[in-house]
Amino acid sequence: MADVRKAHEHLLEYGAAPVGVREVVAESWLRSVAAGVDVDASRAPITLSSHVLGEYRAEHPLASIVPLLDDVLGRAAEDCDSVMVIADERGQLLWVRGKPEVLRRAESIQFVEGAQWDEPHAGTNAPGTALRLDTPVTIKSAEHFVRPVQRWSCAAAPVHEPGSGAILGVIDVTGGRDVDAPQTIAMVRAAARMSESELARRALIAASRCPAQAGRADPARSAAAAVSLAGLGRSECVVSTGTRTVRLSPRHSEIMVILAACPAGLTGDELAYLLYPADVISVTPRAELVRLRALLGDHLLASRPYRLTCDVASDWAAVSAHLAAGNLAEALRLYRGPLLPLSEAPGVAELRGDLHRSLRAAILHAGRPEHLLSWTRARWGADDLEIWQRLRTVLPAGSPLRPIAAATAAKLDAEFGPAAPRPPGAWPSHR
């Protein structure tokens, strides 16, 4: 691959990656530039000092499976003169395992316990990029954004919490060119899936040993295990019950979204009003609810009023929660697109619009280049004139991204004028 400086300058000047640069790397380089990462000088900061690291690690959800990962992945990494790393959901390295001489070499790039290796702080790297994209990633030597890190290659995969699907952290193997082999990412991915299975097994054992605590739960909502819903950027919801995963029809997806937003329940007429944008009088959701109950089970869906009888976690609620907590970076990372973008159901459209507008407004208010850039790189934000104008104003005068932002804003202004951005759901989903 060409020199990374020349490659990313080519990307910024021409809007396309030069030959030999993968799209996932080019996108990450753009985010690294927007975050102000220096290609020559940036070093991952130490965000967990030695006197707090031990206590923080002991309380982390992944602490219980570290011995298992040491045995399964750590030994294999050592045999390849590599290090095994377990980081938290923010990219902070909690455990770094390897031979002493390899660990000493890793110290030269501050790849050490307590350092934060997310993209905004360390540029393109496998742990940070895997967290940003929520997918397994291999970053080969010259694909790293920061030049001193280019002697290394790394492969990483995120680990999710059973049930909710939230990211708990990331598992990584970092070493020499041997890490580039497809077998490495396959091994890391398998270790991540094994970790999730082990966490789920331990959670079931803990629940079976604590019947008294289970008895304190709300009896109206304890008849079923928690349900996890994914509907952002999708035309249909995916429902996970802990034992199986089901892709719903568009209408059943709309029903689940609306019922999840109304835990107290709805009458048939209320549900019909939120489902059907036209003639409510001549339609009834009863038949659809019968089919949905047959699909999910009587224990998950009650009637009179219609309601879900279990705790519900959803990807759109997770985004809202992070927004409310002021964690904009995590909210933006979890936002896969508008909620059920093809749905015309009034109840879904209102939820979709509220979340989309809230996230967009928070990005504009914060004015952080990496957040603005991330929005413009998504299909729902590519033509957002106001976001491009804001990006143009907040980027430093010497930033190579500023001319691109200015040119794009001028182009959109000439084409569309000061019109408001398209409403969420006005474009097709790619899923």
N, C-alpha and C positions, 0 to 999 in steps of 0.2 A: 504494500500500500504506500501511496505517496506520503510525504511528510505531513503530519497532522495539521500544522499551521497552514500550509498551502491548501490542503484539502478543505479545511473549514472556511478559509477565505474565499475559495472558489464557490462554496455553498452559499455564502452570504451574498456574493456579488451576482451570481447567476440564478439563485433561487432553486438550484438542483445540485444534488451531490455529484462529485466527480466519479468517474469509473472506479470501481473497487470499494466504494463506501456504501455499506448497507443502509437502508432507509431508517432502521431503528437506531443506528448510530448517528446518522445525520440529524435526526429529530432531537436526539439527546444532546448533541453538540450545540444546537440552537438554544435549547433550554439552559445549557451551561453558560453560553455567552450572555444570555439575558440575565442570569443570576449573578453575573460579574466574576465568574471564575477565571483566574489568570492561567493561561496555557503553560506558562513557565514557572510561576512562583506559588500558586495556591497550594496549601497543605490542609488536609482535613483537620479541623480543630478538635481538641480534647474537650469534650462536653461532660464527661463523667470522671471526676478526679478519683484517685485511688482510695480516698477515705470514704467515698459514697458508693463506689462501684460494687463492692461486695454485698452491701445491703440491697442495692437496686437489683442485682442479679438474683439474689435469694428470693425476692418477691415476684420475679418475672414468671409468666406462665410457662415459658420454655425451659425453666430451670430443671423441671422434673425429668426431662428427656435428654439432658446433656450427656449423662453416662451412656445412654443407648446410642446417641449420635457419635460419641467418641469411639465406641466399639465398632460401629458399622461403617462410618465415613472417615473418622479421624485417623484410623490406622492406615486406610487406603491412601489418604492424603499424604501422610508421612512417608509411605513407601515411594511416592512420586516426588519427594522433595517439595511438597506443597504444604499450605496451611489450611486447616478447616476453621471456618468462622461462623459464629451464630450471632446475629445482630437483632436488635429490637425493631419495632415497626417504624421508628424514626431513622433507622440506619446507623444507630450507635452500636459499635462493636462490643459485645459483652463477653464472648469467649473466643480466644484465638489459640488454636492448638497446632503444634508442629514441632519439628526438630529444633533444638536451640540455634543452630547455625542459620536455619531458614527464618526463624523468628527474628534473629538479629538483622537479617537483610530486610525483612518487612518493616522493621523499625525505621529504616532510612526513608521510607515514604509515609511514616506515621500510620501504618496499617497495624494498629495496636489496640488493645482493650481500652475502651473509654473514648476512642476517636469516633467522630460522626462522618460516615461515608455516604450520605445521601447526595443526590446530584447538585443541589444548590451550594453545598459546601465543598464537594470533592470532584465535581464534574462527572463525566461519563465513566461509570464503573459498574461491574455486574451487580453487587448488592444494591447500590442506589438506583440503578435503572430497573432492576427487577421489582423493587418496591414501587417505583414510579408507575410502572406499567402493569403491575400485579400479574406477572408472568415470568416463567424461567427465561434467563438470558445468559448468553456467553459474550463476553467482551474480550476480544483478542488484543494483543500487545498494543499496536499502533492505533487501535480504535479508542483507547483511553484519551480523554480530552487533555489531561495534564501531562506534560511531556515526561517528567521523572517517573511516572507510573507505567510508562510504555514498555518497561522491561518485563512486565508481568502480564499474565492472562488470568482470567477468572470466569467462573461459572456459578450462577446463583439461582435459587428458586424460593419464592415466598412460602410461608407456612400460615395456614388459616385456622381460626378458631372453629371447632366443630359446632354446627348449628347456625351460628350467626354469619359465618364466612368472613369475619373481620380478620385483617392481617395481624398476626401476632409478631412476626419477625421474618427473617430471611436466613437461609443456610447457604454458605458459599465455600467454594474451594478456589484458592488463589495460588498460582505458582508460575512455572515457566511455560514454554510452548506446548508441552504435553497436555496442558489443560484445554487447548483448542480442540482436542479430539471429541467427536460426538459422544463417545462413551462417558466423558466426564459429566456433561450436562444431564445425560440420562441417569447417571448415578446420583447426582445431586437432586434431580426431580424425584427419583424414587425415595430418597431419604426424606424429602419434604412430605411426600404422601404417607410414608411410614410414620412420620412424626404426628401427622394429623390423625391417623388411625389409632395410634397409641394414646393421644390426648383424649379422643372420644371414648376409648375403652376405659381409661381411668375415670373419666367423668361419670360413666355408667356405674362403675363400681362404687364411686363415692356417693352417688344418688341412692343406690340400693342399701348402703350402710347408714343412711340418715333419714329413715322414714319419719322421724319426729319433725324434722325441718320441712319435709315435703308436706306434712299435714298442716303447716301454718300457711300454706299458699292459699290464694283465693280459690274456694271450692268451685266457683263457676268457671274458672279458667284452668283448673288442674287436671281435667279429664283427658287431656292430650298433651303430647310433647310439643315443644315450641316449633313454629313453622317459620321458615326463612323464605322471603320473596325477593326476586330480582326482576326489575322491570325497566330500569334506566337504559335508554338507547335500544330497546327491544320492541318488536311488534307484539310479542307475546310474553307473558310472565313465566318464569321458571320457579316452581315451588319445591322446596326441600323440607322433608319432614324428619330428617335424621336417619331414616331407614331407606328412603327412596327419593328420587328426584323426578318431577313430572313437568312437562311443558304443556301449558294450558292453551286452549283456543283463545282467540281475541276476546270473545264475549266473556268467557270465564275469567280471563285476565282482568277485565274491567270490574267484574263483580268482586274479585279478591282485593283489588286496589281500594275500592270504595268501602268494603267491609273492614279492611285493615285500618282505614281512617275513621271508622265509626265503631269503636269497641263496644259501645252500649247497645248497638243493634239498630236495625231499621225495619219499618213495616214494608210490606210488598209495594205499596204505593210510593213510599219515600225512595225505595231502591229503584223503582221504575223511573221516577223523575230524574234521578241522577245518572241513569243508564242510557235512556233513549232521548236523543235530541229533538225528535219530532213528535209523533202522535203517541202520547202516554196512555190515553184512554183505552186504545184498542190492543195494547200489548201488556204482557205480564212477565216478570222474570221467574215465575214459579217453575216452569219447565226447565229452564237453565239451571236453577238451583237444585232441582232433583238430579239432573245429570252431574252437576258438580259434587253433590254429596255422594253419589255413587262412585265418583272418581277418587275423592279424597277420604271418604269414610264418614259415617254418621257422627263419630265422636269429634270431628273437627268443625262441623257446621250445624248450628242449631236454628230453629225457627221460632216465630212468635216471641220476640222479633227475630229477624234473620241476623245472625252474628257468628263470629268465629269464637270457638270455645277454648282457645289456646293463646299463649303469648305469641306475638308476631314480630319478627325482625324483618326489615326490608332495606334494600340498598338506598332508596330515596329517603327513608327516615334517618339512615346513618348520615347522609349528606346534611340533612337539616340539623341533626344533633351537633355535628362538627361546626356548622355555621353558627349555631346558637352559642357554642362554647368559644367562638373566636378562632377556631383552628381552620383558617381558610385554605391552607395548603392541603390538608387532608380532605376537606370537603371537595376541593377541585380534583384531587386525585381519584376520589371515589365516583365522581360524576361521569358516567359513561354516556350521557346524552339525555334528552328529554324523556320523561316518563311516558311509556306507550305512545310514541310520537304519531302513530296512525289512528289513534282512538279519537272519536268524536263525542264520546260520552261526556255530558256536562260535568259530572263529578270528577272524572279523570282529568279533563281539560283544566279545571280550576286548580287541582293539585299540581299538575304539570307546570302551568303558568306561574303559580306562586313560587315554586322551588326554583325554576329557571330565572325568574326576575330577581329573586333574593340573592342567588349566587352571583349573577351578573352585577348587581348593584354593589355587592361586597367587594368584588374584584375591582370595580371602578373606584370605589372609595379607598381601598388599600393602595392602589396605584403602584403595586410592585411589578417590575418588568417581567419577571418569570411567570407570574400569574396571568398577566395580560397576554403574553406571548402564547402560553398554553391554551388560552381561550381561542385565540385566532387560528391556532393550528388544528382545531376541531372543526368538523363540517358545519356545526351550528354557529360557529363564531367567525368563520372565514370572511364573511361579508359584513361584519359588525363595524360600521363606520366609527361609532363613538369609541369603541375599544381601540381601534387602530389610531385614532386621534390622540387618545390618552397615552398610548404606548409611545407615540412620537414625542410627546411632551416630557415624559418621565425618563426616557433613555438619555444617558450622558451625551454631550455634543460629539465626543469622539467615538461613540459606539458604532460599530459597522452595521448594526441593525437599524439605526435611526433613519438612514436614507431609504431603506426598504419600507419602514413604517410610514414615512412621509409620502412615498410614491404610492403605496397601497391606499392610504387615506385619500389622496388626491384622486385616484382612479375611482374609488367608490363614491366619492362626493360628486364627481362628474356624471357617473352612471345613475345613481339613485337619489342624490341630493340629501337633505337632512331628514329623510324619512326614518321612522322608527325601525329598529331591527325586526326581522321576521319573527312572528310568534313561534314559540317552541311547538314542534309537531307539524310545521309547514313544509318539512322535507322528509323524504323517505328514510326509513331505517335500513341499515345494511345488514341487519341480523336476521 
